[in-house]
Amino acid sequence: MLANCTQCHVPSEGENFLKGNEIAGLNVESLFVGASSPGKGDKAYDGAPPVVPHRLNMRQNCMACHGNGMANAVSTSHPQRKNCLQCHAPNATFDNRERYNLNDFKKDK
């Protein structure tokens, strides 16, 4: 499960990355632009906790992005509760299925 951004997004070695690399014309620039903030989640009914306003695929550890000291920290009246998904339901309008490579499950012939 990839629940922490730094599991994949690690500091780059910069120019040293290309030393000894035989791939000519390798483009190391990134044009990645993060998604815009989804804002607050809707509520199923008055008094209900808001639903999670983004997809959950690879985002099961809420505190990895929303914990104290993080850029996207959430201001909450209950920071001692660590299992956000116990009360905050996933938004049903998003496809929250885990992604699997079906070729990994094919039987050898």
PEFENLIN-V854140 format. One record per backbone hydrogen bond with DSSP energy under -0.5 kcal/mol. NH is the residue of the N-H (numbers start at 1). CO is the residue of the C=O. If there is no record, write none. Layout:
# PEFENLIN-V854140
nh:co
NH:CO
NH:CO
This chain:
# PEFENLIN-V854140
nh:co
3:1
7:4
8:5
9:5
10:8
16:13
17:14
18:15
19:16
21:18
24:22
26:23
28:26
48:45
51:42
52:89
59:56
62:60
64:61
65:62
66:62
67:63
70:67
72:65
73:70
74:66
76:74
81:78
82:80
84:82
86:83
87:84
88:84
89:87
91:52
94:91
96:94
100:98
102:100
104:101
105:102
106:103
